[in-house]
Amino acid sequence: MNNEIAVSVKDLYKKFGDFNAVDGITFDVKKGSIFGFLGPNGAGKSTTIKMLCGLLTPSAGSGRIGGLDIMKDSENIKKNIGYMSQKFSLYDDLSVMENIKFFGSLYGLSGEKLQERSEIALKLAGLEDKRDALTRILPGGIKQRLALGCAILHRPDFLFLDEPTSGVDPISRRNFWEVIHEFAAGGITVFVTTHYMEEAEYCDYLVLIYKGKVVISGTPGELKTGREDQNIYKVVSSSPAALYELLCEEKEFPEVNVFGESIHLVSALNKSESEAAVRKICEKNNILFHSLERTTPSLEDIFVLAIAEADRASAKKNGAYKI
């Protein structure tokens, strides 16, 4: 990865009627990096990626990919990118190799070049032993690797992956990310959208979008250290679901979230005061208290906090915020 900017977006908007699906976002992507574009479903991730890939026309703003203008050069941009979505259309009645060759022909490949690129894609996807298998019988994780192999047949400089691991098991998801890192190491700029917050750790740089707006951005390390001054505690009890509902009603705990069998909360109090307050709530409601310990904020903590802060700011702006 270097400091050359491969993708640049400035004040980008996309409106559907009166609805701002993408609401004035700005960011840069460095060449050869893995750029994570995160956010909940409906946040504007897919709309953004479709504008960058020339599949949707922006309502306003600007963007450049490899120096090409997304407003004026969409056809040339399409020739330099690979695009894969969670609904990438493979043909179930074709074999693995037949699918690869079909998509290769769509990219204008033929003859020896098509054969050479098909073998490379097959190897990169780790599917040499599946070349003759019908696509319909492949597990989801293998289909995903096949779709990725098809997306890079023409050796694009930019790879856009829109929710590529949706519905895939954790092991296949990890294997997929290993392949992505190999691509980035080879100089391909990877732009990936996801709502799996644990995948953020695999990225070089992150942007969190929510309700069409960028609410936080930075490297994973920068985002974690930016919250170290807050009192974030992990609470373990006999009934995390019930305790969560009770803690949400307490003004001393502005953010409360369930994490597996425990609760993570942001507190306006120090550790001893926080523990005393939580113990009191547990005793009053017949919940067995086990422990309260300060914890280093995870990226999921940070993203949840950023979204909550965005909601409060929006409510205050609209006059609906209560102190």
C-alpha positions in Angstrom: 0.0 0.0 0.0 1.2 3.5 -0.8 0.0 7.1 -0.5 -1.3 7.4 -4.1 -5.0 8.1 -4.1 -6.8 5.5 -6.3 -10.5 6.4 -5.5 -11.6 9.9 -4.5 -15.2 10.9 -3.5 -16.3 14.4 -2.6 -19.7 15.6 -1.5 -21.4 12.7 -3.3 -25.2 12.5 -3.2 -27.9 10.1 -4.6 -31.5 11.1 -4.2 -34.5 8.9 -4.9 -37.4 11.3 -4.9 -37.2 13.2 -1.6 -35.0 10.5 0.0 -31.2 11.0 0.3 -29.9 7.5 0.0 -26.3 8.9 0.0 -26.1 12.3 1.7 -22.9 14.2 0.8 -20.2 11.7 1.6 -16.4 12.4 1.2 -13.5 9.9 1.4 -10.3 8.8 -0.3 -9.0 5.3 -1.0 -5.2 4.6 -1.3 -3.9 2.5 -4.1 -3.3 -1.1 -3.2 -5.3 -0.8 0.1 -8.3 -2.7 1.4 -10.9 -0.1 2.1 -13.8 -1.1 4.3 -17.1 0.6 3.8 -19.3 -0.4 6.7 -22.7 0.2 8.0 -26.1 -1.4 8.8 -28.5 -2.5 6.0 -30.0 0.4 4.3 -27.2 2.8 5.2 -26.2 3.6 1.6 -23.3 1.3 1.0 -24.6 -0.5 -2.1 -25.9 2.8 -3.6 -22.4 4.3 -3.2 -20.7 1.3 -4.8 -23.1 1.3 -7.7 -22.3 4.9 -8.4 -18.6 4.3 -8.3 -19.0 1.4 -10.7 -21.0 3.3 -13.2 -24.3 1.4 -12.5 -26.0 4.5 -11.0 -25.7 8.2 -11.9 -25.0 10.5 -8.9 -27.4 13.3 -8.1 -24.6 15.6 -7.2 -20.9 15.7 -6.1 -17.9 14.1 -7.7 -15.8 11.0 -7.8 -12.8 9.7 -9.6 -11.5 6.1 -10.0 -7.9 5.9 -11.3 -8.2 9.4 -12.6 -11.5 8.7 -14.4 -14.6 10.8 -13.6 -17.6 8.7 -12.5 -19.9 11.3 -14.1 -18.3 11.3 -17.5 -16.2 8.1 -17.9 -18.5 5.4 -16.6 -17.9 3.1 -19.6 -14.1 3.3 -19.3 -14.4 2.8 -15.5 -16.3 -0.5 -16.1 -13.4 -1.8 -18.2 -10.9 -1.2 -15.3 -12.9 -2.7 -12.4 -14.0 -6.0 -11.1 -17.4 -6.1 -9.4 -18.9 -8.8 -7.2 -22.1 -8.6 -5.2 -23.8 -10.9 -2.8 -26.1 -11.9 -5.6 -23.4 -12.4 -8.2 -25.2 -14.4 -11.0 -23.5 -17.7 -11.6 -25.1 -20.2 -13.9 -26.0 -23.4 -12.0 -26.2 -25.6 -15.1 -22.6 -24.8 -16.1 -19.5 -26.3 -14.6 -16.9 -24.2 -12.7 -14.7 -23.8 -15.8 -17.6 -23.1 -18.1 -18.8 -20.3 -15.8 -15.3 -18.8 -15.8 -14.9 -19.0 -19.6 -18.4 -17.5 -20.1 -17.6 -14.5 -17.9 -14.2 -14.2 -19.5 -15.8 -13.9 -22.9 -18.0 -11.1 -21.6 -14.8 -9.2 -20.7 -13.7 -9.6 -24.3 -11.2 -12.4 -23.7 -10.8 -15.2 -26.3 -8.5 -18.0 -27.5 -5.2 -18.6 -25.7 -5.7 -15.5 -23.5 -9.1 -16.7 -22.3 -7.6 -20.1 -21.5 -4.6 -18.6 -19.7 -6.7 -16.2 -17.6 -9.2 -18.9 -16.8 -6.5 -21.2 -15.4 -5.1 -18.3 -13.3 -8.6 -17.5 -12.0 -9.2 -21.1 -11.2 -5.9 -21.3 -9.2 -6.5 -18.0 -7.4 -9.9 -19.2 -6.3 -8.4 -22.6 -5.2 -10.8 -24.5 -7.4 -8.4 -26.6 -9.6 -10.0 -29.8 -8.3 -13.5 -28.5 -9.0 -13.1 -27.4 -12.6 -15.7 -29.9 -14.0 -18.1 -29.8 -11.1 -21.6 -28.4 -11.8 -22.0 -25.1 -10.0 -25.4 -26.0 -8.5 -23.8 -28.7 -6.3 -21.1 -26.4 -4.8 -21.4 -25.1 -1.2 -21.9 -21.4 -0.7 -18.3 -20.7 0.2 -17.0 -22.3 -2.9 -19.6 -20.5 -5.1 -18.3 -17.3 -3.5 -14.7 -18.1 -4.5 -15.9 -18.9 -8.0 -17.7 -15.5 -8.3 -14.5 -13.8 -7.1 -12.5 -15.7 -9.7 -14.9 -14.5 -12.4 -14.6 -10.9 -11.2 -10.8 -10.7 -11.7 -10.5 -12.5 -15.0 -9.6 -9.3 -16.9 -7.0 -8.3 -14.3 -8.8 -5.2 -13.0 -6.9 -2.5 -11.1 -9.9 -2.0 -8.8 -12.0 -4.7 -7.2 -15.4 -3.7 -5.8 -17.0 -6.2 -3.5 -20.6 -5.5 -2.4 -21.5 -7.6 0.7 -19.5 -10.5 -0.7 -19.6 -12.7 2.4 -23.3 -12.3 3.2 -24.7 -15.7 4.1 -21.3 -17.5 4.1 -20.1 -19.5 7.1 -17.3 -18.0 9.3 -14.5 -20.4 8.0 -15.3 -19.6 4.3 -15.5 -15.9 5.2 -11.9 -16.1 6.7 -10.6 -18.0 3.6 -12.2 -15.4 1.4 -10.3 -12.6 3.2 -7.0 -14.4 2.8 -7.5 -14.3 -1.0 -8.4 -10.5 -0.8 -5.2 -9.8 1.0 -3.3 -11.6 -1.7 -5.0 -9.4 -4.3 -4.1 -6.2 -2.4 -0.5 -7.3 -2.0 -0.4 -7.6 -5.8 -1.4 -4.0 -6.2 -5.2 -4.3 -6.6 -7.2 -1.7 -4.8 -10.0 -3.4 -3.0 -13.2 -1.6 -2.0 -15.5 -3.8 0.1 -18.9 -3.1 1.7 -20.1 -5.2 4.6 -22.3 -5.1 7.7 -20.2 -7.7 9.5 -18.3 -5.6 12.0 -15.7 -8.3 12.7 -14.5 -8.0 9.1 -13.4 -4.4 9.8 -10.3 -5.8 11.4 -9.2 -7.1 7.9 -9.2 -3.6 6.3 -6.5 -1.0 6.1 -8.9 1.9 6.4 -12.6 2.1 7.4 -15.5 4.4 6.8 -18.8 3.9 8.6 -21.8 5.2 6.8 -25.2 5.5 8.5 -28.4 7.0 7.0 -26.4 8.1 4.0 -23.8 10.0 6.0 -20.2 9.2 7.0 -20.2 9.1 10.8 -16.7 7.9 11.6 -13.5 7.0 9.6 -9.9 5.9 10.2 -7.7 2.9 10.5 -8.8 0.2 12.9 -6.0 1.2 15.3 -6.9 4.9 15.2 -10.6 4.2 15.8 -9.8 2.0 18.9 -7.4 4.5 20.5 -9.8 7.3 19.9 -12.2 5.8 22.5 -9.7 4.8 25.2 -10.6 7.7 27.4 -14.2 6.6 27.9 -15.4 4.4 30.7 -16.5 1.2 28.9 -17.3 -1.8 31.1 -18.1 -5.4 30.5 -20.9 -6.7 32.8 -21.6 -10.4 33.4 -24.8 -11.4 35.1 -27.3 -14.3 35.2 -29.7 -12.5 32.9 -28.0 -10.2 30.3 -31.2 -9.6 28.3 -33.2 -8.5 31.3 -30.3 -6.4 32.7 -29.9 -4.8 29.4 -33.4 -3.4 29.4 -33.0 -2.1 32.9 -29.6 -0.4 32.3 -31.0 1.3 29.2 -33.3 3.3 31.5 -30.4 4.7 33.6 -29.0 8.1 32.5 -25.6 7.3 34.0 -25.2 4.7 31.2 -25.7 6.5 27.9 -24.8 3.5 25.8 -25.7 -0.1 26.6 -25.2 -3.1 24.2 -25.5 -6.8 24.5 -22.3 -8.7 23.4 -22.9 -12.4 23.5 -23.5 -13.5 27.1 -22.3 -10.1 28.5 -23.2 -6.5 28.3 -20.9 -3.6 27.3 -21.8 -0.2 28.7 -20.5 3.3 28.5 -20.6 4.9 31.9 -20.5 8.5 33.2 -19.2 7.0 36.5 -15.9 5.5 37.6 -15.5 1.8 38.0 -16.5 1.5 41.7 -19.5 3.8 41.2 -20.6 1.9 38.1 -20.3 -1.5 39.9 -22.3 -0.2 42.8 -25.0 1.1 40.5 -25.2 -2.1 38.5 -25.2 -4.3 41.7 -28.1 -2.2 43.1 -30.2 -2.7 39.9 -29.4 -6.5 39.9 -30.4 -6.9 43.6 -33.6 -5.0 43.1 -34.6 -7.1 40.2 -33.5 -10.6 41.4 -30.6 -10.8 38.9 -27.4 -12.5 40.0 -24.5 -10.1 39.5 -21.1 -11.7 38.5 -18.6 -9.1 37.5 -18.0 -5.6 36.1 -14.6 -4.9 34.5 -13.2 -2.2 32.4 -12.8 -3.3 28.8 -10.9 -2.1 25.7 -13.5 -0.9 23.2 -13.9 -3.3 20.2 -14.6 -1.9 16.8 -18.2 -3.0 17.2 -18.4 -0.9 20.4 -17.0 2.0 18.5 -19.4 1.7 15.6 -22.4 1.3 17.9 -21.3 4.4 19.8 -20.8 6.4 16.6 -24.3 5.4 15.4 -25.9 6.3 18.7 -24.1 9.7 18.7 -25.4 10.3 15.2 -28.9 9.5 16.2 -28.7 11.9 19.2 -27.3 14.7 17.0 -30.1 14.2 14.5 -32.8 14.2 17.2 -31.3 17.3 18.7 -31.2 19.1 15.3 -34.9 18.1 14.7 -36.0 19.3 18.2 -36.7 15.8 19.4 -33.8 15.4 21.8 -34.5 15.2 25.5 -31.9 15.8 28.2 
